[in-house]
Amino acid sequence: MLAQSEGNYAEALQNYYEATRPEKDPYDRSFILYNIGLIHTSNGEHTKALEYYFRALERNPFLPQAFNNMAVICHYYGFLRKEFCYSDRGEQAILEGDSEIAEAWFNQAAEYWKQAIALTPDNYIEARNWLKITKRFELE
């Protein structure tokens, strides 16, 4: 974690990969996998990041921060969960008139943000506002 906080991502990744080998506890392993996802996100490797966030959630489905990060990737970088493929940014698709693709990205982001908010209702205020403004989530 020290290497990660100092921005030495290559060393941090190596440490986390090594830590996954002996770690058997699903809860602890989920945080290691989540941190690997964070580093891949920081490095712009969004497909890898999504993979590690999914793996973290398989072991611990109560990681709202993983759902949030996945939503951010879908919203801003145009990843589709099923295909793990990189496309133009959602905003770019809208600018180019491809609103159908953009809507698919934004809808996936909405699903992840709903899960994050369900786990921590007082967090992710900006996401909650976006969901409400875009009518993807009605507040009680």
Secondary structure, DSSP 4 states (H G I P E B T S, - for coil): -HHHHTT-HHHHHHHHHHHHTT---HHHHHHHHHHHHHHHHHTT-HHHHHHHHHHHHHH-S--HHHHHHHHHHHHHH--BTTTTB--S-HHHHHHTT-HHHHHHHHHHHHHHHHHHHHH-TTS-HHHHHHHHHTTS----
